Amino acid sequence: MMKIVLASNNQGKLAELRAMFAPLGLALITQADLGITEAAEPFHTFVENALAKARHAAQHSGLPALADDAGLCVDAFCGLPGVDTAYYATQFGYEKGDANNVRALLEQMQNVNQRRAAMVSTLVAVRSPQDPEPLIAVGRVVGEISRSPLGSNGFGFDPVMFIPQYGKTFAQLPIELKNTISHRGQAARAMAELMRERWLAGTAPLP
């Protein structure tokens, strides 16, 4: 079974991705398990940060690596907070944290009627640090920022990410449904297909 380093220490993310890639005969291990520190993320785009994290993990492990970068892109804010989503609240004097991020966003959008936004996940995989053809998969879910938090499932901005086609926020949806339609679920499925096509075709039995 091919081992791939996940350039993340998020156990929830690891569990989701492990289940997705297991049918391909791929085993994901976290960089923390190998004693690899987190990479710097100095860029302003998801793809650049994910690529930097993947190359860092591959460099220090000698194995193929997979990384993701994700965030909330609000139309009224020209796509921000974007790559700074996790630290959004700190811009307004709050401590870092999901609840404070939601509070800060609702305060900033209090008098904003254009509430369209997207949750974006970008996955990047490399076979080596110098891989000239990284695999890139993007998942994107468009919705609207609700006026107040709704629901108790999920994390991050899920309580205010209203999905019109379901009439609910991400945090109100059953976990199984959310994972199916989410930005990360979309990106993971697309990445699995890319790996099957580019990395595994002709070299390993396909499920």
Backbone as a printed PyTorch tensor [residue, N CA C, xyz], in Angstrom:
tensor([[[  0.8450,  -1.1990,   0.0000],
         [  0.0000,   0.0000,   0.0000],
         [  0.8790,   1.2460,   0.0000]],

        [[  0.6170,   2.1550,  -0.9340],
         [  1.4020,   3.3880,  -1.0240],
         [  1.1010,   4.3050,   0.1490]],

        [[  2.1510,   4.8280,   0.7880],
         [  1.9790,   5.7650,   1.8910],
         [  2.0810,   7.2010,   1.3690]],

        [[  1.1960,   8.0440,   1.8650],
         [  1.2090,   9.4600,   1.5190],
         [  1.1500,  10.2600,   2.8180]],

        [[  1.9960,  11.2830,   2.9080],
         [  2.0050,  12.1340,   4.0900],
         [  0.9610,  13.2230,   3.9390]],

        [[  0.0920,  13.3540,   4.9350],
         [ -0.8780,  14.4440,   4.9570],
         [ -0.2490,  15.6100,   5.7080]],

        [[ -0.1030,  16.7290,   5.0180],
         [  0.5370,  17.9080,   5.6140],
         [ -0.4670,  18.6550,   6.4800]],

        [[ -0.9820,  17.9420,   7.4810],
         [ -1.9360,  18.5140,   8.4360],
         [ -1.8980,  17.6750,   9.6910]],

        [[ -2.1950,  18.3020,  10.8230],
         [ -2.2820,  17.5720,  12.0830],
         [ -3.7270,  17.5150,  12.5850]],

        [[ -4.6770,  17.8630,  11.7000],
         [ -6.0870,  17.8730,  12.0450],
         [ -6.6390,  16.4500,  11.9530]],

        [[ -6.9970,  15.8700,  13.1080],
         [ -7.4390,  14.4760,  13.1300],
         [ -8.7710,  14.2760,  12.4040]],

        [[ -9.6570,  15.2560,  12.4780],
         [-10.9200,  15.1520,  11.7690],
         [-10.7150,  15.1100,  10.2630]],

        [[ -9.8330,  15.9680,   9.8020],
         [ -9.5110,  16.0130,   8.3770],
         [ -8.8630,  14.7000,   7.9340]],

        [[ -7.9790,  14.1720,   8.7930],
         [ -7.2920,  12.9090,   8.4860],
         [ -8.2960,  11.7770,   8.3260]],

        [[ -9.2540,  11.6900,   9.2460],
         [-10.2430,  10.6210,   9.2000],
         [-11.0740,  10.6940,   7.9190]],

        [[-11.5030,  11.9110,   7.5460],
         [-12.3010,  12.0990,   6.3340],
         [-11.5190,  11.6530,   5.0970]],

        [[-10.2820,  12.1160,   4.9970],
         [ -9.4880,  11.8290,   3.8090],
         [ -9.0360,  10.3710,   3.7540]],

        [[ -8.7390,   9.7770,   4.9070],
         [ -8.3610,   8.3580,   4.9360],
         [ -9.4570,   7.4940,   4.3200]],

        [[-10.6930,   7.7580,   4.7130],
         [-11.8190,   6.9790,   4.2060],
         [-11.9640,   7.1540,   2.6950]],

        [[-11.6810,   8.3650,   2.2220],
         [-11.8320,   8.6680,   0.8040],
         [-10.7690,   7.9760,  -0.0620]],

        [[ -9.5310,   7.8920,   0.4720],
         [ -8.4390,   7.3740,  -0.3420],
         [ -8.1310,   5.8960,  -0.1240]],

        [[ -8.7200,   5.2940,   0.9140],
         [ -8.4700,   3.8760,   1.2020],
         [ -8.7880,   2.9520,   0.0150]],

        [[ -9.9160,   3.1820,  -0.7120],
         [-10.2150,   2.2900,  -1.8400],
         [ -9.1490,   2.3050,  -2.9390]],

        [[ -8.3250,   3.3290,  -2.9660],
         [ -7.2580,   3.4080,  -3.9720],
         [ -6.0010,   2.6730,  -3.5130]],

        [[ -6.0270,   2.1200,  -2.3040],
         [ -4.8350,   1.4550,  -1.7860],
         [ -3.8070,   2.4580,  -1.2990]],

        [[ -4.2630,   3.6160,  -0.8310],
         [ -3.3740,   4.6660,  -0.3430],
         [ -3.5590,   4.8320,   1.1620]],

        [[ -2.4580,   4.8400,   1.8960],
         [ -2.5100,   5.0010,   3.3520],
         [ -1.9990,   6.3850,   3.7120]],

        [[ -2.8350,   7.1830,   4.3710],
         [ -2.4420,   8.5330,   4.7890],
         [ -1.8810,   8.5070,   6.1990]],

        [[ -0.7400,   9.1660,   6.3780],
         [ -0.1680,   9.3500,   7.7040],
         [  0.0850,  10.8440,   7.8930]],

        [[ -0.0430,  11.3310,   9.1150],
         [  0.1500,  12.7630,   9.3270],
         [  1.6310,  13.1040,   9.4440]],

        [[  1.9520,  14.3400,   9.1110],
         [  3.3410,  14.7720,   9.2170],
         [  3.8060,  14.7470,  10.6740]],

        [[  2.8770,  14.9360,  11.6110],
         [  3.2430,  14.9070,  13.0290],
         [  3.7570,  13.5260,  13.4330]],

        [[  3.1770,  12.4770,  12.8300],
         [  3.6230,  11.1160,  13.1350],
         [  5.0780,  10.8920,  12.7270]],

        [[  5.5540,  11.7120,  11.7990],
         [  6.9360,  11.5940,  11.3180],
         [  7.8360,  12.6770,  11.9110]],

        [[  7.2770,  13.4680,  12.8310],
         [  8.0730,  14.5130,  13.4670],
         [  8.3440,  15.7070,  12.5820]],

        [[  7.4850,  15.9160,  11.5870],
         [  7.6690,  17.0240,  10.6510],
         [  6.8910,  18.2470,  11.1460]],

        [[  7.5660,  19.3840,  11.2160],
         [  6.9140,  20.6150,  11.6570],
         [  6.0050,  21.1710,  10.5590]],

        [[  5.0940,  22.0530,  10.9510],
         [  4.2050,  22.6640,   9.9750],
         [  4.9650,  23.6580,   9.1050]],

        [[  4.5820,  23.7170,   7.8420],
         [  5.2440,  24.6270,   6.9060],
         [  4.7000,  26.0440,   7.0630]],

        [[  5.4920,  27.0080,   6.6590],
         [  5.0310,  28.3940,   6.6110],
         [  3.9960,  28.5370,   5.5030]],

        [[  3.0310,  29.4430,   5.6930],
         [  1.9990,  29.6930,   4.6920],
         [  1.9510,  31.1930,   4.3840]],

        [[  2.9500,  31.6780,   3.6350],
         [  3.0720,  33.1210,   3.4480],
         [  2.2750,  33.6930,   2.2740]],

        [[  1.5750,  32.8340,   1.5470],
         [  0.9730,  33.2860,   0.2890],
         [ -0.4740,  33.7550,   0.4610]],

        [[ -1.0110,  34.3490,  -0.5960],
         [ -2.3510,  34.9210,  -0.5400],
         [ -3.3840,  34.0780,  -1.2800]],

        [[ -2.9530,  32.9260,  -1.8270],
         [ -3.9040,  32.0530,  -2.5140],
         [ -3.8610,  30.6630,  -1.8910]],

        [[ -5.0050,  29.9830,  -1.9510],
         [ -5.0930,  28.6300,  -1.3960],
         [ -4.1040,  27.6870,  -2.0680]],

        [[ -4.0070,  27.7640,  -3.3940],
         [ -3.1820,  26.8000,  -4.1180],
         [ -1.6970,  26.9740,  -3.7890]],

        [[ -1.2350,  28.2120,  -3.6360],
         [  0.1750,  28.4240,  -3.3070],
         [  0.5080,  27.9020,  -1.9110]],

        [[ -0.3760,  28.1460,  -0.9600],
         [ -0.1210,  27.6650,   0.3960],
         [ -0.1820,  26.1440,   0.4660]],

        [[ -1.1580,  25.5390,  -0.2090],
         [ -1.2630,  24.0810,  -0.2050],
         [ -0.0420,  23.4550,  -0.8690]],

        [[  0.4310,  24.0550,  -1.9510],
         [  1.6230,  23.5300,  -2.6310],
         [  2.8510,  23.6340,  -1.7370]],

        [[  2.9950,  24.7590,  -1.0420],
         [  4.1260,  24.9360,  -0.1300],
         [  4.1020,  23.8820,   0.9680]],

        [[  2.9240,  23.5950,   1.5100],
         [  2.7970,  22.5970,   2.5760],
         [  3.1020,  21.1960,   2.0550]],

        [[  2.6260,  20.8880,   0.8420],
         [  2.8730,  19.5610,   0.2690],
         [  4.3630,  19.3550,  -0.0260]],

        [[  5.0080,  20.3560,  -0.6130],
         [  6.4350,  20.2270,  -0.9230],
         [  7.2550,  20.0890,   0.3700]],

        [[  6.8780,  20.8200,   1.4070],
         [  7.5700,  20.7600,   2.6950],
         [  7.4800,  19.3490,   3.2800]],

        [[  6.2720,  18.7830,   3.2730],
         [  6.0800,  17.4410,   3.8320],
         [  6.8310,  16.3890,   3.0230]],

        [[  6.8260,  16.5340,   1.6980],
         [  7.5410,  15.5770,   0.8520],
         [  9.0480,  15.6810,   1.0690]],

        [[  9.5310,  16.9020,   1.2030],
         [ 10.9640,  17.1380,   1.4020],
         [ 11.4590,  16.4630,   2.6760]],

        [[ 10.6940,  16.5460,   3.7430],
         [ 11.1460,  16.0470,   5.0390],
         [ 10.7610,  14.5970,   5.3180]],

        [[  9.9660,  14.0070,   4.4240],
         [  9.5540,  12.6120,   4.6320],
         [ 10.1100,  11.6520,   3.5980]],

        [[ 10.4370,  12.1780,   2.4190],
         [ 10.8690,  11.2970,   1.3350],
         [  9.7110,  10.5240,   0.7200]],

        [[  8.4840,  10.9530,   1.0290],
         [  7.2810,  10.2850,   0.5390],
         [  6.4130,  11.2630,  -0.2570]],

        [[  5.4840,  10.7520,  -1.0670],
         [  4.5030,  11.6430,  -1.6790],
         [  3.7230,  12.3570,  -0.5780]],

        [[  3.2020,  13.5320,  -0.8820],
         [  2.5140,  14.3150,   0.1470],
         [  1.2380,  14.9450,  -0.3970]],

        [[  0.2840,  15.1170,   0.5120],
         [ -0.9990,  15.7310,   0.2040],
         [ -1.2500,  16.8540,   1.2010]],

        [[ -1.6810,  18.0140,   0.6990],
         [ -1.9610,  19.1540,   1.5840],
         [ -3.2230,  19.8600,   1.1120]],

        [[ -3.8730,  20.5430,   2.0380],
         [ -5.0260,  21.3350,   1.6340],
         [ -4.9580,  22.7140,   2.2830]],

        [[ -5.6250,  23.6540,   1.6460],
         [ -5.8160,  24.9710,   2.2250],
         [ -7.2520,  25.3400,   1.8990]],

        [[ -7.9600,  25.8400,   2.8800],
         [ -9.3780,  26.1060,   2.6920],
         [ -9.7850,  27.3670,   3.4310]],

        [[-10.9160,  27.9230,   3.0300],
         [-11.3880,  29.1220,   3.7180],
         [-12.6870,  29.6400,   3.1550]],

        [[-13.1140,  30.7420,   3.7230],
         [-14.3530,  31.4070,   3.3330],
         [-14.0370,  32.6150,   2.4590]],

        [[-14.7300,  32.7230,   1.3450],
         [-14.5380,  33.8590,   0.4290],
         [-15.8650,  34.6130,   0.3050]],

        [[-15.9010,  35.8220,   0.8360],
         [-17.1290,  36.6260,   0.8660],
         [-17.1140,  37.6330,  -0.2790]],

        [[-18.1370,  37.5860,  -1.1220],
         [-18.1990,  38.4700,  -2.2870],
         [-18.0840,  39.9430,  -1.9020]],

        [[-18.7900,  40.3650,  -0.8580],
         [-18.8060,  41.7730,  -0.4600],
         [-17.4430,  42.2550,   0.0220]],

        [[-16.5800,  41.3040,   0.3860],
         [-15.2300,  41.6530,   0.8470],
         [-14.1740,  41.3060,  -0.1880]],

        [[-14.5870,  41.2220,  -1.4720],
         [-13.6670,  40.9090,  -2.5700],
         [-12.9360,  39.5720,  -2.3670]],

        [[-13.6510,  38.6070,  -1.8140],
         [-13.0790,  37.2800,  -1.6450],
         [-12.4210,  37.0220,  -0.3120]],

        [[-12.2600,  38.0380,   0.5100],
         [-11.6620,  37.8370,   1.8300],
         [-12.7270,  37.2650,   2.7810]],

        [[-12.3360,  36.6040,   3.8750],
         [-10.9850,  36.4660,   4.4330],
         [-10.0660,  35.4700,   3.7330]],

        [[-10.5910,  34.5860,   2.9070],
         [ -9.7320,  33.7090,   2.1240],
         [ -8.7580,  32.8960,   2.9470]],

        [[ -7.4570,  33.0090,   2.6220],
         [ -6.4390,  32.1960,   3.2940],
         [ -6.2740,  32.5730,   4.7630]],

        [[ -6.8070,  33.7210,   5.1650],
         [ -6.7090,  34.1540,   6.5670],
         [ -7.9610,  33.8250,   7.3710]],

        [[ -8.7840,  32.9320,   6.8360],
         [-10.0590,  32.6100,   7.4780],
         [ -9.9010,  32.1940,   8.9380]],

        [[ -8.9400,  31.3340,   9.2440],
         [ -8.7860,  30.8200,  10.6140],
         [ -8.4560,  31.9310,  11.6130]],

        [[ -7.8570,  33.0240,  11.1070],
         [ -7.4290,  34.1160,  11.9910],
         [ -8.3110,  35.3510,  11.8470]],

        [[ -9.4740,  35.1880,  11.2230],
         [-10.3130,  36.3420,  10.8990],
         [-10.6100,  37.2150,  12.1120]],

        [[-10.9840,  36.6030,  13.2340],
         [-11.3960,  37.3700,  14.4170],
         [-10.2750,  38.2250,  14.9860]],

        [[ -9.0220,  37.7810,  14.8110],
         [ -7.8970,  38.5110,  15.4120],
         [ -7.7160,  39.8900,  14.7870]],

        [[ -8.2580,  40.0990,  13.5830],
         [ -8.1650,  41.4150,  12.9380],
         [ -9.0060,  42.4580,  13.6700]],

        [[ -9.9460,  41.9810,  14.4950],
         [-10.8880,  42.8890,  15.1370],
         [-10.7920,  42.8400,  16.6610]],

        [[ -9.6380,  42.4000,  17.1400],
         [ -9.3840,  42.4270,  18.5770],
         [ -9.8640,  41.2200,  19.3570]],

        [[-10.3890,  40.2080,  18.6590],
         [-10.8330,  39.0000,  19.3420],
         [ -9.7320,  37.9390,  19.3380]],

        [[ -9.8380,  36.9800,  20.2580],
         [ -8.9250,  35.8420,  20.2410],
         [ -9.3130,  34.9130,  19.0970]],

        [[ -8.3030,  34.1560,  18.5980],
         [ -8.5520,  33.1960,  17.5380],
         [ -9.5210,  32.1290,  18.0290]],

        [[-10.5020,  31.7610,  17.1620],
         [-11.4570,  30.7240,  17.5310],
         [-12.6880,  30.7780,  16.6530]],

        [[-13.3450,  29.6430,  16.4910],
         [-14.5090,  29.5690,  15.6100],
         [-15.6210,  30.5270,  16.0200]],

        [[-15.9740,  30.5240,  17.3070],
         [-17.0870,  31.3640,  17.7620],
         [-16.7910,  32.8420,  17.5510]],

        [[-15.5550,  33.2450,  17.8060],
         [-15.1780,  34.6470,  17.6030],
         [-15.1280,  35.0000,  16.1220]],

        [[-14.7190,  34.0530,  15.2780],
         [-14.7200,  34.2980,  13.8380],
         [-16.1340,  34.5880,  13.3500]],

        [[-17.0810,  33.7690,  13.7990],
         [-18.4800,  33.9560,  13.4070],
         [-18.9920,  35.2960,  13.9190]],

        [[-18.6910,  35.6070,  15.1720],
         [-19.1390,  36.8750,  15.7650],
         [-18.5940,  38.0670,  14.9820]],

        [[-17.2900,  38.0310,  14.6740],
         [-16.6690,  39.1390,  13.9390],
         [-17.2710,  39.2870,  12.5440]],

        [[-17.5090,  38.1600,  11.8660],
         [-18.0720,  38.2220,  10.5190],
         [-19.4690,  38.8380,  10.5320]],

        [[-20.2980,  38.4060,  11.4680],
         [-21.6600,  38.9530,  11.5360],
         [-21.6430,  40.4340,  11.8710]],

        [[-20.7190,  40.8590,  12.7070],
         [-20.5960,  42.2840,  13.0180],
         [-20.1860,  43.0800,  11.7830]],

        [[-19.2270,  42.5620,  11.0350],
         [-18.7450,  43.2690,   9.8480],
         [-19.7980,  43.3160,   8.7410]],

        [[-20.7140,  42.3310,   8.7440],
         [-21.7310,  42.2660,   7.6890],
         [-23.0920,  42.7570,   8.1660]],

        [[-23.1240,  43.3930,   9.3040],
         [-24.3890,  43.8200,   9.9070],
         [-25.2400,  44.6580,   8.9570]],

        [[-24.5960,  45.5580,   8.2120],
         [-25.3440,  46.4380,   7.3040],
         [-25.0810,  46.1070,   5.8380]],

        [[-24.6560,  44.8590,   5.5890],
         [-24.3470,  44.4180,   4.2220],
         [-25.4730,  43.5270,   3.7160]],

        [[-26.0720,  43.8920,   2.5880],
         [-27.1610,  43.0880,   2.0190],
         [-26.6680,  42.0520,   1.0170]],

        [[-25.5240,  42.3010,   0.3980],
         [-24.9390,  41.3200,  -0.5220],
         [-24.2130,  40.2820,   0.3270]],

        [[-24.8400,  39.1150,   0.5340],
         [-24.3180,  38.1500,   1.5010],
         [-23.8200,  36.8590,   0.8540]],

        [[-23.6260,  36.9030,  -0.4610],
         [-23.1400,  35.7110,  -1.1670],
         [-21.6970,  35.3950,  -0.7560]],

        [[-21.4130,  34.1130,  -0.5510],
         [-20.0740,  33.6920,  -0.1410],
         [-19.8350,  32.2610,  -0.5890]],

        [[-18.5880,  31.8580,  -0.5910],
         [-18.2360,  30.4940,  -0.9810],
         [-17.2410,  29.9080,   0.0100]],

        [[-17.4310,  28.6310,   0.3190],
         [-16.4290,  27.8790,   1.0610],
         [-15.5840,  27.1500,   0.0150]],

        [[-14.2720,  27.3120,   0.1070],
         [-13.3680,  26.7720,  -0.9060],
         [-12.3340,  25.8660,  -0.2670]],

        [[-12.0820,  24.7260,  -0.8830],
         [-11.0320,  23.8090,  -0.4340],
         [-10.1480,  23.4630,  -1.6180]],

        [[ -8.8490,  23.6400,  -1.4580],
         [ -7.8940,  23.3020,  -2.5060],
         [ -6.9410,  22.2280,  -1.9870]],

        [[ -6.9220,  21.0810,  -2.6600],
         [ -6.0160,  19.9830,  -2.3210],
         [ -4.8980,  19.9250,  -3.3550]],

        [[ -3.6730,  19.7530,  -2.8810],
         [ -2.5100,  19.6200,  -3.7600],
         [ -1.7230,  18.3920,  -3.3440]],

        [[ -1.3230,  17.5790,  -4.3210],
         [ -0.5230,  16.3860,  -4.0450],
         [  0.7260,  16.3930,  -4.9150]],

        [[  1.8570,  15.9930,  -4.3410],
         [  3.1170,  15.9030,  -5.0730],
         [  3.7550,  14.5490,  -4.8080]],

        [[  4.4630,  14.0260,  -5.8240],
         [  5.1680,  12.7470,  -5.6660],
         [  6.5210,  12.9520,  -5.0100]],

        [[  7.0530,  14.1550,  -5.1510],
         [  8.3520,  14.5010,  -4.5770],
         [  8.4010,  16.0060,  -4.4170]],

        [[  9.3870,  16.5330,  -3.6850],
         [  9.4550,  17.9940,  -3.5020],
         [  9.5950,  18.7540,  -4.8170]],

        [[ 10.2140,  18.1040,  -5.8170],
         [ 10.4390,  18.7800,  -7.1020],
         [  9.4280,  18.3850,  -8.1740]],

        [[  8.3800,  17.7100,  -7.7900],
         [  7.3800,  17.2520,  -8.7590],
         [  6.9370,  18.4260,  -9.6450]],

        [[  7.1770,  18.3350, -10.9830],
         [  6.8230,  19.4410, -11.8730],
         [  5.3350,  19.4770, -12.2160]],

        [[  4.6100,  18.4010, -11.8580],
         [  3.1900,  18.3260, -12.2040],
         [  2.3590,  17.9550, -10.9690]],

        [[  2.2470,  18.8910, -10.0250],
         [  1.4240,  18.6010,  -8.8470],
         [ -0.0330,  18.3990,  -9.2460]],

        [[ -0.7070,  17.5350,  -8.5270],
         [ -2.1340,  17.3450,  -8.7490],
         [ -2.8870,  18.4010,  -7.9420]],

        [[ -3.8550,  19.0430,  -8.5680],
         [ -4.6020,  20.1160,  -7.9080],
         [ -6.0970,  19.8720,  -8.0770]],

        [[ -6.8100,  19.8380,  -6.9550],
         [ -8.2600,  19.6330,  -6.9910],
         [ -8.9250,  20.6970,  -6.1270]],

        [[ -9.9880,  21.2920,  -6.6460],
         [-10.6780,  22.3610,  -5.9340],
         [-12.1470,  22.0070,  -5.7360]],

        [[-12.6320,  22.2300,  -4.5220],
         [-14.0510,  22.0730,  -4.2400],
         [-14.6020,  23.4170,  -3.8000]],

        [[-15.8450,  23.7200,  -4.2030],
         [-16.4080,  25.0460,  -3.9190],
         [-17.9100,  24.9430,  -3.6960]],

        [[-18.3640,  25.4840,  -2.5970],
         [-19.7950,  25.5130,  -2.3050],
         [-20.2230,  26.9650,  -2.1260]],

        [[-21.2240,  27.3790,  -2.8890],
         [-21.7070,  28.7610,  -2.8260],
         [-22.9660,  28.8280,  -1.9770]],

        [[-23.0210,  29.8210,  -1.1070],
         [-24.1960,  30.0250,  -0.2710],
         [-24.3020,  31.4790,   0.1270]],

        [[-24.9430,  31.7220,   1.2500],
         [-25.1150,  33.0820,   1.7620],
         [-24.8120,  33.1060,   3.2520]],

        [[-24.3120,  34.2170,   3.7280],
         [-24.0430,  34.3610,   5.1610],
         [-25.3600,  34.7220,   5.8540]],

        [[-25.7960,  33.8650,   6.7710],
         [-27.0520,  34.1090,   7.4860],
         [-26.8890,  35.2880,   8.4520]],

        [[-28.0110,  35.7810,   8.9490],
         [-27.9850,  36.9350,   9.8600],
         [-27.6040,  36.5450,  11.2860]],

        [[-27.7340,  35.2480,  11.5930],
         [-27.3740,  34.7530,  12.9270],
         [-26.9810,  33.2840,  12.8090]],

        [[-26.2200,  32.7480,  13.7840],
         [-25.7980,  31.3430,  13.7380],
         [-26.9880,  30.4030,  13.8640]],

        [[-26.9840,  29.3320,  13.0830],
         [-28.0570,  28.3350,  13.1130],
         [-27.4490,  26.9360,  13.0570]],

        [[-27.8640,  26.0470,  13.9580],
         [-27.3990,  24.6670,  13.9360],
         [-26.2150,  24.4280,  14.8390]],

        [[-25.9810,  23.1520,  15.1410],
         [-24.9160,  22.7850,  16.0800],
         [-23.9150,  21.7830,  15.5190]],

        [[-24.1040,  21.3730,  14.2750],
         [-23.1360,  20.4500,  13.6720],
         [-21.9890,  21.2350,  13.0380]],

        [[-20.9280,  20.5210,  12.6980],
         [-19.8320,  21.1390,  11.9680],
         [-18.9520,  22.0300,  12.8230]],

        [[-18.1790,  22.8850,  12.1340],
         [-17.2350,  23.7570,  12.8110],
         [-16.9720,  24.9710,  11.9350]],

        [[-16.0820,  25.8450,  12.3950],
         [-15.7440,  27.0270,  11.5970],
         [-16.9580,  27.9130,  11.3520]],

        [[-17.1730,  28.2880,  10.0790],
         [-18.2810,  29.1680,   9.7140],
         [-19.5490,  28.3940,   9.3420]],

        [[-19.5760,  27.0860,   9.6160],
         [-20.7390,  26.2650,   9.2630],
         [-22.0700,  26.8270,   9.7800]],

        [[-22.1250,  27.4100,  11.0090],
         [-23.4170,  27.9110,  11.5120],
         [-23.9820,  29.1090,  10.7560]],

        [[-23.1730,  29.8000,   9.9810],
         [-23.6750,  30.9610,   9.2300],
         [-23.5740,  30.7680,   7.7190]],

        [[-23.1360,  29.5830,   7.2710],
         [-23.0540,  29.2930,   5.8330],
         [-24.3640,  28.6560,   5.3950]],

        [[-25.2930,  29.5030,   4.9080],
         [-26.6350,  29.0670,   4.5160],
         [-26.6110,  28.5680,   3.0740]],

        [[-27.1130,  27.3510,   2.8740],
         [-27.1270,  26.7370,   1.5430],
         [-28.5580,  26.7880,   1.0110]],

        [[-28.8720,  27.6930,   0.0780],
         [-30.2480,  27.9090,  -0.3780],
         [-30.9610,  26.6520,  -0.8660]],

        [[-30.2700,  25.7690,  -1.5870],
         [-30.9520,  24.6020,  -2.1500],
         [-31.4670,  23.6550,  -1.0740]],

        [[-30.8720,  23.7160,   0.1240],
         [-31.3400,  22.8740,   1.2290],
         [-32.1130,  23.6760,   2.2780]],

        [[-32.0870,  25.0080,   2.1660],
         [-32.8040,  25.8430,   3.1130],
         [-32.2560,  25.7710,   4.5230]],

        [[-30.9720,  25.4030,   4.6530],
         [-30.3540,  25.2470,   5.9640],
         [-28.8910,  25.6780,   5.8980]],

        [[-28.3230,  25.9490,   7.0680],
         [-26.8800,  26.1910,   7.1200],
         [-26.1640,  24.8440,   7.1460]],

        [[-24.8590,  24.8610,   6.9020],
         [-24.0580,  23.6380,   6.9970],
         [-24.2150,  22.9940,   8.3760]],

        [[-24.2990,  23.8320,   9.4090],
         [-24.3900,  23.3210,  10.7730],
         [-25.7480,  22.6950,  11.0830]],

        [[-26.7490,  22.9060,  10.2270],
         [-28.0630,  22.2960,  10.4170],
         [-28.2150,  20.9980,   9.6260]],

        [[-27.3100,  20.7540,   8.7050],
         [-27.4010,  19.5620,   7.8670],
         [-26.8380,  18.3410,   8.5930]],

        [[-27.3700,  17.1430,   8.3230],
         [-26.7550,  15.9230,   8.8510],
         [-25.3030,  15.8410,   8.3860]],

        [[-24.4260,  15.3450,   9.2600],
         [-22.9990,  15.2960,   8.9450],
         [-22.7310,  14.5650,   7.6330]],

        [[-23.4420,  13.4540,   7.3950],
         [-23.2010,  12.6670,   6.1760],
         [-23.5060,  13.4680,   4.9210]],

        [[-24.6120,  14.2200,   4.9640],
         [-24.9820,  15.0390,   3.8090],
         [-23.9910,  16.1760,   3.6280]],

        [[-23.6210,  16.8220,   4.7310],
         [-22.6700,  17.9220,   4.6460],
         [-21.3550,  17.4630,   4.0240]],

        [[-20.8430,  16.3040,   4.4580],
         [-19.5790,  15.8000,   3.9250],
         [-19.6880,  15.4500,   2.4450]],

        [[-20.8840,  15.0740,   2.0100],
         [-21.0850,  14.7210,   0.6030],
         [-21.0370,  15.9490,  -0.2930]],

        [[-21.6760,  17.0360,   0.1700],
         [-21.7790,  18.2260,  -0.6910],
         [-20.7410,  19.2930,  -0.3710]],

        [[-19.9640,  19.1030,   0.6960],
         [-19.0420,  20.1510,   1.1450],
         [-17.9030,  20.3990,   0.1700]],

        [[-17.2670,  21.5460,   0.3390],
         [-16.1110,  21.9010,  -0.4780],
         [-14.9950,  20.8690,  -0.3260]],

        [[-14.7580,  20.3940,   0.9190],
         [-13.6930,  19.4130,   1.1280],
         [-14.0550,  18.0600,   0.5200]],

        [[-15.3220,  17.6840,   0.6280],
         [-15.7570,  16.4300,   0.0210],
         [-15.5930,  16.4570,  -1.4910]],

        [[-15.9660,  17.5840,  -2.1080],
         [-15.8040,  17.7320,  -3.5610],
         [-14.3370,  17.6230,  -3.9620]],

        [[-13.4760,  18.3440,  -3.2360],
         [-12.0490,  18.3560,  -3.5690],
         [-11.4340,  16.9710,  -3.3840]],

        [[-11.8250,  16.2750,  -2.3180],
         [-11.2590,  14.9510,  -2.0470],
         [-11.6480,  13.9540,  -3.1290]],

        [[-12.9080,  13.9780,  -3.5600],
         [-13.3300,  13.0680,  -4.6260],
         [-12.5950,  13.3570,  -5.9250]],

        [[-12.4300,  14.6480,  -6.2390],
         [-11.7070,  15.0150,  -7.4640],
         [-10.2400,  14.5960,  -7.3730]],

        [[ -9.6250,  14.7600,  -6.1900],
         [ -8.2320,  14.3720,  -6.0160],
         [ -8.0710,  12.8580,  -6.1330]],

        [[ -8.9970,  12.0990,  -5.5730],
         [ -8.9280,  10.6440,  -5.6700],
         [ -8.9380,  10.2010,  -7.1290]],

        [[ -9.7710,  10.8540,  -7.9430],
         [ -9.8270,  10.5080,  -9.3650],
         [ -8.5350,  10.8920, -10.0800]],

        [[ -7.9610,  12.0470,  -9.7190],
         [ -6.6950,  12.4510, -10.3280],
         [ -5.5830,  11.4600,  -9.9870]],

        [[ -5.5250,  11.0360,  -8.7290],
         [ -4.5040,  10.0660,  -8.3260],
         [ -4.6880,   8.7450,  -9.0640]],

        [[ -5.9460,   8.3190,  -9.1980],
         [ -6.2290,   7.0700,  -9.9170],
         [ -5.7310,   7.1560, -11.3630]],

        [[ -6.0050,   8.3010, -11.9790],
         [ -5.6610,   8.4850, -13.3920],
         [ -4.1670,   8.7180, -13.6170]],

        [[ -3.5530,   9.5970, -12.7890],
         [ -2.1800,  10.0320, -13.0450],
         [ -1.1230,   9.1650, -12.3470]],

        [[ -1.4000,   8.7250, -11.1360],
         [ -0.3870,   8.0440, -10.3440],
         [ -0.5180,   6.5270, -10.3480]],

        [[ -1.7500,   6.0300, -10.4620],
         [ -1.9720,   4.5940, -10.2350],
         [ -2.2830,   3.8010, -11.4860]],

        [[ -2.7340,   4.4580, -12.5400],
         [ -3.1010,   3.7320, -13.7590],
         [ -1.8960,   2.9690, -14.3050]],

        [[ -2.0870,   1.6640, -14.4860],
         [ -1.0170,   0.8460, -15.0610],
         [  0.0300,   0.3920, -14.0670]],

        [[ -0.0300,   0.8720, -12.8470],
         [  0.9880,   0.4770, -11.8640],
         [  0.3880,  -0.2480, -10.6760]],

        [[ -0.9390,  -0.1960, -10.5310],
         [ -1.5540,  -0.8600,  -9.3850],
         [ -2.9650,  -1.3010,  -9.7870]],

        [[ -3.4550,  -2.4030,  -9.2130],
         [ -4.8200,  -2.8250,  -9.4900],
         [ -5.8140,  -1.7940,  -8.9820]],

        [[ -6.7830,  -1.5000,  -9.8090],
         [ -7.7750,  -0.4930,  -9.4200],
         [ -8.9830,  -1.1820,  -8.7880]],

        [[ -9.5490,  -0.5690,  -7.7780],
         [-10.7310,  -1.1490,  -7.1420],
         [-11.9310,  -1.1070,  -8.0800]]])
